[in-house]
Amino acid sequence: MSQCHIQSSHCGGFSHALCLSAFSVNGLHNRPKVIILSMFPLTEENKHVAQLLFNTGTCPRCIFRFCGVDFHTPYRLPYKVCQKVETSGFEFTNLVFSVSFPPQISVREHAAWLLVKQEMGKQSLLLGRNDVVQLKEAYKWITHPLFSEELGVPIDGKSLFEVSVVFAHPETVEDCHFLGTVCPDCFKPAKNKQSVFTRMAVMKALNKIKEEDFCKQFPCPPNSPKAVCTVLEIECAHGAVFVAGRYNKYSRNLPQTPWIIDGERKMESSVEELISDHLLTVFKAESFNFSSSGREDVDVRTLGNGRPFAVELVNPHRIHFTSQEIKELQQKINKSSDKIQVRDLQLVTREAIGHMKEGEEEKTKTYSALIWTNKAIQKEDITFLNDLKDLKIDQKTPLRVLHRRPLAVRTRVIHSMDAHYVDEHHFRLYLKTQAGTYIKEFVHGDFGRTSPNIGSLMNMTADILELDVESVDVDWPPALDD
């Protein structure tokens, strides 16, 4: 128990800066004190403390908090603050609520706690800091039932739709500043922070400062401010939703993602944009992130059952779609371009995307390559390739991707090959390989950086003219009936 002297004179409504009285208490302060106190769900031991707090201008809700009233009903008083949510344009079936109070509230609350602690000490009672109901908890007890009733949805801590309220109180902003002198180590400049007096820094200092030193620097109870807390901002945001599918790419002049070099765009579109732009519009999202199970070069087609992809839609305003609406969205994407086609379009969870990424290195892929040779060949010159099984090759990072990939030697496996003669300088090679194999380099050798390669195996110069991805053997997302 601190021996410092705590002011007991009437200081006015310090609870205004504790924020809860920023909301109307519907004239409770105008009622006789005896009636007010009789309304409080208090023990006999707490009634004297409640009277003291009431005399200093504390609002009823904060009296409940400092007296440890931890059931919700007494806190709930009528208050509407749903207009922002109702006009936000978001679809939601539940919500999670978050609130941010100005850091100086922690200082004023600390002062009030010391006052109550000393008063209870006179009755040989202890009041720990954790015995006081947290301000955020009390505030949520007030607002949660009001939100639920007004908006017609439940409050759910796991909801993807978040309503956040930020409060400010400019009048008392300097209440924290003395802590910077007493506990300078607690306040360090941080990126994206306008002030060093963040809530976490203030709480760290309050835990460090001695009660005697605090009382010398700050009045207990705090002086009554002239204005209540104001709402600085109300923001609504929805967690990302994810759409997955498989795409086919039929163009040899289309990159998977926007192709921009030195700030200059090289191609007018991309697989990513042809798919995601439609999703962005329909889901009314702010932005998107596109990912896929591997990628193909700009001049490579993706055939067969397509390549798995997923699109993260950031802060979507629309989230509810029937299976028929998703099917119609898929048809719209497919009609918009002859360069790509999408199948198995569906909503998925964030966790499910892990199945797609797992397959990038662990699964197999099948390719079809049209190969040219500098020497004339006969059918019997290529049949030996069909007999090679699980051929291990070493691939140094290709020159063409060295600007974006670290230099390394990777061992990959060519599981099987099937060569089809075309003419004396051309043959088509079907390959089943380990995911992550650089097929072009396996054909031409990349100046010896891939070994062995088709050229070295055939003892001649070989190059690749066309390459198609025939299948990506990742069993995700689940196939849907067309």
C-alpha positions as CSV (number, residue, x, y, z in Angstrom):
1,M,0.0,0.0,0.0
2,S,1.4,3.3,-1.1
3,Q,2.1,5.9,1.6
4,C,1.8,8.8,-0.8
5,H,-0.9,11.4,-0.2
6,I,-3.9,11.2,-2.6
7,Q,-6.1,14.2,-3.1
8,S,-9.6,13.7,-1.8
9,S,-11.1,17.0,-2.7
10,H,-13.9,17.2,-5.3
11,C,-12.3,17.3,-8.8
12,G,-15.3,16.8,-11.0
13,G,-16.0,14.1,-13.6
14,F,-12.7,12.5,-14.3
15,S,-14.6,9.6,-15.8
16,H,-15.1,11.7,-18.9
17,A,-11.6,11.1,-19.8
18,L,-12.1,7.4,-18.9
19,C,-14.3,7.5,-21.9
20,L,-17.5,5.7,-20.9
21,S,-19.2,8.9,-20.1
22,A,-18.7,9.9,-23.7
23,F,-22.0,8.2,-24.1
24,S,-25.2,9.5,-22.7
25,V,-26.1,8.1,-19.3
26,N,-29.6,9.4,-19.8
27,G,-29.6,11.8,-16.9
28,L,-28.5,9.5,-14.2
29,H,-26.2,12.2,-12.8
30,N,-29.2,14.3,-12.2
31,R,-30.9,11.8,-9.9
32,P,-30.5,11.9,-6.1
33,K,-27.4,10.2,-4.9
34,V,-29.3,7.8,-2.6
35,I,-31.4,6.6,-5.5
36,I,-28.3,6.2,-7.7
37,L,-26.4,4.2,-5.1
38,S,-29.4,2.0,-4.5
39,M,-29.4,1.1,-8.2
40,F,-25.8,-0.1,-8.1
41,P,-25.3,-3.9,-7.7
42,L,-22.7,-3.3,-5.0
43,T,-21.5,-5.1,-1.8
44,E,-21.6,-3.2,1.5
45,E,-17.9,-2.9,1.4
46,N,-18.0,-1.1,-2.0
47,K,-20.8,1.3,-1.2
48,H,-18.4,3.8,0.5
49,V,-16.1,3.7,-2.5
50,A,-19.0,4.1,-4.8
51,Q,-20.1,7.2,-2.9
52,L,-16.6,8.6,-3.0
53,L,-16.3,8.1,-6.8
54,F,-19.8,9.5,-7.3
55,N,-18.9,12.6,-5.4
56,T,-15.9,13.2,-7.6
57,G,-18.2,13.1,-10.7
58,T,-17.5,9.5,-11.8
59,C,-20.1,8.1,-14.2
60,P,-22.1,5.1,-13.0
61,R,-20.4,2.7,-15.5
62,C,-16.9,3.5,-14.2
63,I,-18.1,3.1,-10.6
64,F,-19.2,-0.4,-11.6
65,R,-15.7,-1.0,-13.1
66,F,-13.8,0.1,-10.1
67,C,-16.1,-1.8,-7.8
68,G,-15.4,-4.9,-9.8
69,V,-19.0,-5.4,-11.1
70,D,-18.3,-8.0,-13.8
71,F,-21.8,-8.9,-15.1
72,H,-23.1,-7.1,-18.0
73,T,-26.6,-5.8,-17.4
74,P,-25.9,-2.7,-15.3
75,Y,-23.7,-1.3,-18.0
76,R,-26.2,-1.5,-20.8
77,L,-27.8,1.9,-21.5
78,P,-29.4,3.0,-24.7
79,Y,-27.0,4.3,-27.4
80,K,-27.0,4.1,-31.1
81,V,-23.8,4.1,-33.2
82,C,-24.6,1.9,-36.2
83,Q,-25.0,4.4,-39.0
84,K,-21.5,3.9,-40.3
85,V,-22.0,0.1,-40.4
86,E,-25.4,0.4,-42.1
87,T,-24.1,2.7,-44.8
88,S,-20.7,0.8,-45.4
89,G,-22.1,-1.4,-48.1
90,F,-20.7,-4.6,-46.6
91,E,-22.4,-7.9,-46.5
92,F,-22.1,-9.6,-43.1
93,T,-23.9,-12.1,-40.9
94,N,-22.0,-11.4,-37.7
95,L,-19.4,-9.0,-36.6
96,V,-16.4,-8.5,-34.3
97,F,-16.0,-5.2,-32.5
98,S,-12.8,-3.5,-31.6
99,V,-12.1,-0.2,-29.9
100,S,-9.1,2.0,-29.4
101,F,-8.9,4.5,-26.6
102,P,-6.4,7.4,-26.3
103,P,-3.4,6.3,-24.2
104,Q,-3.8,9.1,-21.6
105,I,-6.9,7.3,-20.4
106,S,-4.6,4.6,-18.9
107,V,-2.9,7.4,-16.9
108,R,-6.2,8.8,-15.6
109,E,-7.5,5.3,-14.9
110,H,-4.3,4.5,-12.9
111,A,-4.9,7.7,-10.8
112,A,-8.5,6.6,-10.1
113,W,-7.3,3.1,-9.2
114,L,-4.9,4.6,-6.6
115,L,-7.7,6.6,-5.1
116,V,-9.9,3.6,-4.7
117,K,-7.1,1.4,-3.6
118,Q,-6.3,3.8,-0.7
119,E,-9.9,4.1,0.3
120,M,-10.4,0.4,0.4
121,G,-7.2,0.1,2.3
122,K,-8.9,2.0,5.1
123,Q,-11.3,-0.9,5.4
124,S,-8.4,-3.4,5.3
125,L,-9.4,-4.4,1.9
126,L,-7.1,-5.0,-1.1
127,L,-7.8,-3.8,-4.6
128,G,-5.4,-5.2,-7.3
129,R,-5.1,-3.7,-10.7
130,N,-6.7,-6.7,-12.2
131,D,-9.7,-6.4,-9.9
132,V,-10.9,-3.4,-11.9
133,V,-13.1,-4.3,-14.9
134,Q,-11.2,-3.3,-18.0
135,L,-12.4,-0.3,-19.8
136,K,-12.7,-2.1,-23.2
137,E,-14.7,-4.9,-21.6
138,A,-17.2,-2.5,-20.1
139,Y,-17.4,-0.6,-23.3
140,K,-18.1,-3.8,-25.2
141,W,-20.8,-4.8,-22.7
142,I,-22.5,-1.6,-23.5
143,T,-22.2,-1.7,-27.3
144,H,-22.4,-5.4,-28.1
145,P,-26.1,-5.8,-27.3
146,L,-26.9,-2.5,-29.0
147,F,-25.1,-3.5,-32.2
148,S,-26.8,-6.9,-32.2
149,E,-30.2,-5.4,-31.6
150,E,-29.8,-2.5,-34.1
151,L,-28.1,-4.5,-36.9
152,G,-29.9,-7.8,-36.3
153,V,-26.7,-9.9,-36.2
154,P,-24.7,-11.6,-33.4
155,I,-21.3,-10.5,-32.1
156,D,-18.8,-13.2,-32.9
157,G,-15.1,-12.9,-31.9
158,K,-14.2,-15.1,-35.0
159,S,-16.2,-12.9,-37.4
160,L,-14.4,-11.7,-40.6
161,F,-16.3,-8.5,-40.5
162,E,-14.7,-6.0,-38.1
163,V,-16.1,-2.7,-36.8
164,S,-13.4,-0.6,-35.2
165,V,-13.8,2.7,-33.3
166,V,-11.0,5.0,-32.5
167,F,-11.5,7.6,-29.7
168,A,-9.5,10.8,-29.1
169,H,-9.4,13.4,-26.3
170,P,-7.2,16.3,-27.4
171,E,-7.7,18.2,-24.2
172,T,-5.8,15.7,-22.0
173,V,-3.3,14.5,-24.6
174,E,-0.4,15.9,-22.4
175,D,-1.4,13.8,-19.4
176,C,1.1,11.2,-20.6
177,H,4.1,13.5,-21.1
178,F,5.4,13.3,-17.5
179,L,6.0,9.6,-18.0
180,G,8.5,10.4,-20.7
181,T,10.6,12.2,-18.2
182,V,10.2,9.7,-15.4
183,C,10.5,6.5,-17.5
184,P,12.4,7.6,-20.7
185,D,13.4,4.0,-21.6
186,C,9.7,3.1,-22.1
187,F,9.2,5.5,-25.0
188,K,11.1,4.9,-28.2
189,P,10.3,6.3,-31.7
190,A,8.5,3.7,-33.9
191,K,7.7,3.6,-37.6
192,N,4.2,4.6,-38.6
193,K,3.6,6.1,-35.1
194,Q,3.0,9.8,-34.8
195,S,3.8,9.9,-31.1
196,V,6.0,7.9,-28.8
197,F,3.2,7.8,-26.3
198,T,1.5,4.7,-27.5
199,R,-0.8,2.7,-25.3
200,M,1.7,-0.1,-24.9
201,A,4.5,2.3,-24.0
202,V,2.3,4.1,-21.5
203,M,1.2,0.9,-19.8
204,K,4.9,-0.2,-19.6
205,A,5.7,3.0,-17.9
206,L,2.8,2.8,-15.5
207,N,3.9,-0.7,-14.5
208,K,7.4,0.6,-13.9
209,I,6.7,3.9,-12.0
210,K,6.5,3.8,-8.3
211,E,3.1,4.8,-6.8
212,E,4.8,7.6,-4.8
213,D,6.5,9.0,-7.9
214,F,3.2,8.9,-9.8
215,C,1.3,10.8,-7.1
216,K,3.9,13.5,-7.1
217,Q,3.5,14.0,-10.8
218,F,-0.2,13.5,-11.4
219,P,-3.4,14.4,-9.3
220,C,-5.4,11.5,-7.9
221,P,-8.3,11.7,-8.8
222,P,-7.4,13.5,-12.1
223,N,-8.7,17.0,-12.8
224,S,-12.1,17.1,-14.6
225,P,-11.8,17.8,-18.3
226,K,-14.2,20.2,-20.0
227,A,-15.0,17.9,-23.0
228,V,-15.8,14.2,-23.4
229,C,-14.0,11.8,-25.7
230,T,-14.7,12.2,-29.3
231,V,-14.9,9.5,-32.0
232,L,-11.8,10.0,-34.3
233,E,-12.9,7.4,-36.8
234,I,-15.2,4.4,-37.3
235,E,-13.9,1.9,-39.8
236,C,-15.5,-1.2,-41.3
237,A,-13.5,-3.9,-42.9
238,H,-14.0,-7.5,-44.0
239,G,-11.4,-10.2,-43.9
240,A,-10.2,-11.6,-47.2
241,V,-12.2,-14.3,-49.0
242,F,-10.6,-16.7,-51.4
243,V,-11.6,-18.1,-54.8
244,A,-9.9,-21.0,-56.4
245,G,-10.1,-22.9,-59.7
246,R,-8.0,-24.2,-62.5
247,Y,-7.0,-22.2,-65.7
248,N,-6.1,-23.2,-69.2
249,K,-3.8,-20.8,-71.1
250,Y,-4.1,-21.0,-74.9
251,S,-1.9,-18.1,-76.0
252,R,1.9,-18.1,-76.5
253,N,1.9,-14.3,-76.0
254,L,0.4,-14.0,-72.6
255,P,2.3,-13.8,-69.2
256,Q,0.9,-15.3,-66.1
257,T,1.3,-12.0,-64.2
258,P,1.7,-8.4,-65.5
259,W,5.0,-8.2,-67.3
260,I,6.7,-4.9,-66.4
261,I,10.3,-4.2,-66.9
262,D,11.9,-0.9,-65.7
263,G,8.5,0.5,-65.1
264,E,7.4,-0.2,-68.7
265,R,4.6,-2.7,-69.4
266,K,5.5,-5.3,-72.1
267,M,2.2,-7.1,-72.6
268,E,-1.3,-5.6,-72.6
269,S,-2.7,-8.3,-70.2
270,S,-2.0,-11.4,-68.2
271,V,-3.7,-14.5,-66.9
272,E,-3.9,-12.9,-63.5
273,E,-5.8,-9.9,-64.7
274,L,-8.1,-11.7,-67.1
275,I,-9.3,-13.8,-64.1
276,S,-9.0,-11.5,-61.1
277,D,-10.4,-8.3,-62.6
278,H,-13.8,-10.0,-62.9
279,L,-13.6,-11.3,-59.3
280,L,-12.5,-7.8,-58.0
281,T,-15.6,-6.2,-59.6
282,V,-18.2,-8.8,-58.5
283,F,-16.9,-9.2,-54.9
284,K,-16.5,-5.4,-54.7
285,A,-13.1,-5.9,-53.2
286,E,-10.3,-3.3,-52.7
287,S,-7.5,-5.4,-54.2
288,F,-6.4,-9.0,-54.9
289,N,-3.5,-11.3,-54.6
290,F,-3.1,-14.0,-57.2
291,S,-1.2,-17.3,-56.6
292,S,-0.9,-20.6,-58.5
293,S,0.7,-24.0,-58.4
294,G,3.8,-23.0,-60.3
295,R,3.9,-20.8,-63.4
296,E,4.5,-21.1,-67.1
297,D,6.5,-18.8,-69.3
298,V,4.9,-16.2,-71.5
299,D,5.2,-18.4,-74.6
300,V,4.1,-21.7,-73.0
301,R,0.5,-22.9,-73.1
302,T,-1.2,-24.7,-70.2
303,L,-3.6,-27.4,-71.5
304,G,-5.2,-30.6,-70.1
305,N,-7.1,-30.0,-66.9
306,G,-5.4,-26.7,-66.2
307,R,-3.2,-25.2,-63.5
308,P,-4.6,-24.7,-60.0
309,F,-4.9,-21.1,-58.9
310,A,-6.3,-19.0,-56.0
311,V,-7.2,-15.4,-55.7
312,E,-7.3,-13.6,-52.3
313,L,-9.9,-10.8,-52.4
314,V,-9.0,-8.1,-49.9
315,N,-11.7,-6.3,-48.0
316,P,-14.6,-7.6,-50.1
317,H,-18.0,-5.8,-49.7
318,R,-19.9,-8.7,-51.2
319,I,-19.3,-12.2,-49.9
320,H,-22.5,-14.3,-50.4
321,F,-22.9,-16.2,-53.7
322,T,-24.9,-19.1,-54.7
323,S,-23.3,-22.0,-56.6
324,Q,-25.2,-20.8,-59.7
325,E,-23.9,-17.3,-59.4
326,I,-20.3,-18.6,-59.2
327,K,-21.0,-20.7,-62.2
328,E,-22.2,-17.7,-64.1
329,L,-19.1,-15.8,-63.0
330,Q,-17.0,-18.5,-64.4
331,Q,-18.9,-18.3,-67.7
332,K,-18.4,-14.6,-67.8
333,I,-14.7,-14.9,-67.4
334,N,-14.5,-17.5,-70.1
335,K,-16.5,-15.5,-72.6
336,S,-14.4,-12.4,-72.0
337,S,-11.2,-13.8,-73.7
338,D,-10.2,-16.6,-76.0
339,K,-6.7,-16.7,-74.4
340,I,-7.8,-18.4,-71.2
341,Q,-10.5,-20.6,-69.8
342,V,-11.4,-21.3,-66.1
343,R,-12.9,-24.4,-64.6
344,D,-13.9,-25.6,-61.1
345,L,-14.3,-22.0,-59.8
346,Q,-15.3,-22.0,-56.1
347,L,-15.0,-20.3,-52.8
348,V,-12.3,-21.9,-50.5
349,T,-10.8,-21.2,-47.1
350,R,-7.4,-19.7,-46.5
351,E,-6.2,-23.0,-45.0
352,A,-7.2,-25.0,-48.1
353,I,-4.8,-23.0,-50.3
354,G,-2.0,-24.8,-48.5
355,H,-2.9,-27.9,-50.6
356,M,-2.1,-26.0,-53.7
357,K,1.3,-24.8,-52.5
358,E,2.3,-28.2,-51.2
359,G,2.0,-29.6,-54.7
360,E,4.5,-27.1,-56.2
361,E,7.5,-29.2,-55.2
362,E,6.1,-32.6,-54.3
363,K,3.9,-33.4,-57.3
364,T,4.6,-34.2,-60.9
365,K,3.9,-32.3,-64.1
366,T,3.6,-33.5,-67.7
367,Y,4.8,-31.5,-70.7
368,S,4.8,-31.7,-74.4
369,A,7.8,-30.1,-76.2
370,L,8.5,-29.7,-80.0
371,I,12.3,-30.1,-80.3
372,W,14.7,-29.1,-83.1
373,T,18.1,-30.8,-83.7
374,N,21.0,-29.4,-85.8
375,K,21.7,-32.9,-87.2
376,A,19.4,-35.0,-89.2
377,I,17.7,-37.7,-87.2
378,Q,15.9,-41.0,-87.8
379,K,13.2,-42.6,-85.6
380,E,15.7,-45.0,-84.1
381,D,17.9,-42.0,-83.0
382,I,15.3,-41.0,-80.4
383,T,13.8,-44.3,-79.2
384,F,16.4,-44.7,-76.5
385,L,14.8,-41.7,-74.7
386,N,11.7,-43.8,-74.0
387,D,13.8,-46.3,-72.0
388,L,15.2,-43.7,-69.6
389,K,13.3,-43.8,-66.3
390,D,13.7,-41.5,-63.2
391,L,16.7,-39.7,-64.8
392,K,18.4,-37.4,-62.3
393,I,19.6,-34.1,-63.6
394,D,21.4,-31.2,-62.0
395,Q,20.2,-27.8,-62.8
396,K,22.1,-24.6,-62.0
397,T,19.7,-21.6,-61.8
398,P,19.0,-20.8,-65.4
399,L,20.5,-17.6,-66.8
400,R,17.1,-16.3,-67.8
401,V,15.8,-16.3,-64.2
402,L,19.0,-15.5,-62.4
403,H,17.9,-11.9,-61.9
404,R,15.0,-13.1,-59.7
405,R,16.2,-16.5,-58.3
406,P,19.2,-17.2,-56.1
407,L,22.1,-19.1,-57.7
408,A,21.9,-22.7,-56.7
409,V,22.2,-26.2,-58.1
410,R,19.0,-28.2,-57.9
411,T,18.6,-31.9,-58.5
412,R,15.4,-32.8,-60.4
413,V,14.0,-36.1,-61.7
414,I,12.7,-36.8,-65.2
415,H,10.4,-39.7,-64.5
416,S,9.6,-40.7,-68.0
417,M,9.9,-39.6,-71.7
418,D,8.0,-40.5,-74.8
419,A,9.5,-39.4,-78.1
420,H,7.5,-39.0,-81.3
421,Y,9.4,-38.5,-84.6
422,V,8.2,-35.6,-86.8
423,D,10.9,-35.2,-89.5
424,E,14.6,-35.3,-89.8
425,H,15.1,-32.2,-87.7
426,H,12.1,-32.3,-85.4
427,F,10.5,-34.6,-82.8
428,R,7.9,-34.1,-80.1
429,L,8.8,-35.2,-76.6
430,Y,6.3,-35.9,-73.9
431,L,7.9,-35.7,-70.4
432,K,6.7,-36.5,-66.9
433,T,8.9,-34.6,-64.5
434,Q,9.3,-33.6,-60.9
435,A,7.7,-30.3,-60.2
436,G,10.1,-27.4,-60.4
437,T,12.1,-28.8,-63.4
438,Y,13.2,-26.3,-66.0
439,I,12.1,-28.0,-69.2
440,K,13.6,-25.6,-71.7
441,E,17.0,-25.9,-70.1
442,F,16.7,-29.7,-70.0
443,V,16.4,-29.6,-73.7
444,H,19.1,-27.1,-74.8
445,G,21.4,-27.4,-71.7
446,D,21.6,-23.7,-70.9
447,F,25.3,-23.6,-71.9
448,G,26.1,-26.7,-69.8
449,R,24.2,-25.4,-66.7
450,T,21.8,-28.3,-66.9
451,S,23.4,-31.8,-67.1
452,P,22.6,-34.1,-68.6
453,N,20.3,-32.6,-71.2
454,I,18.7,-33.7,-74.4
455,G,21.5,-32.3,-76.5
456,S,24.2,-34.1,-74.5
457,L,22.2,-37.3,-74.5
458,M,21.8,-37.2,-78.2
459,N,25.3,-35.9,-78.8
460,M,24.1,-32.9,-80.9
461,T,22.6,-29.5,-80.5
462,A,19.0,-29.4,-79.5
463,D,16.6,-26.6,-78.9
464,I,13.0,-26.2,-78.0
465,L,10.5,-24.6,-80.3
466,E,7.2,-25.0,-78.5
467,L,6.3,-26.1,-75.0
468,D,3.0,-27.0,-73.5
469,V,2.0,-27.9,-70.0
470,E,-0.2,-31.0,-70.4
471,S,-1.1,-31.6,-66.7
472,V,-0.3,-30.3,-63.2
473,D,-0.9,-33.3,-61.0
474,V,-2.2,-31.4,-57.9
475,D,-5.6,-32.8,-56.8
476,W,-6.9,-29.4,-55.8
477,P,-9.3,-27.6,-55.9
478,P,-12.0,-30.3,-56.0
479,A,-13.4,-30.9,-59.5
480,L,-17.0,-29.6,-60.0
481,D,-19.7,-30.8,-62.3
482,D,-20.0,-28.4,-65.3
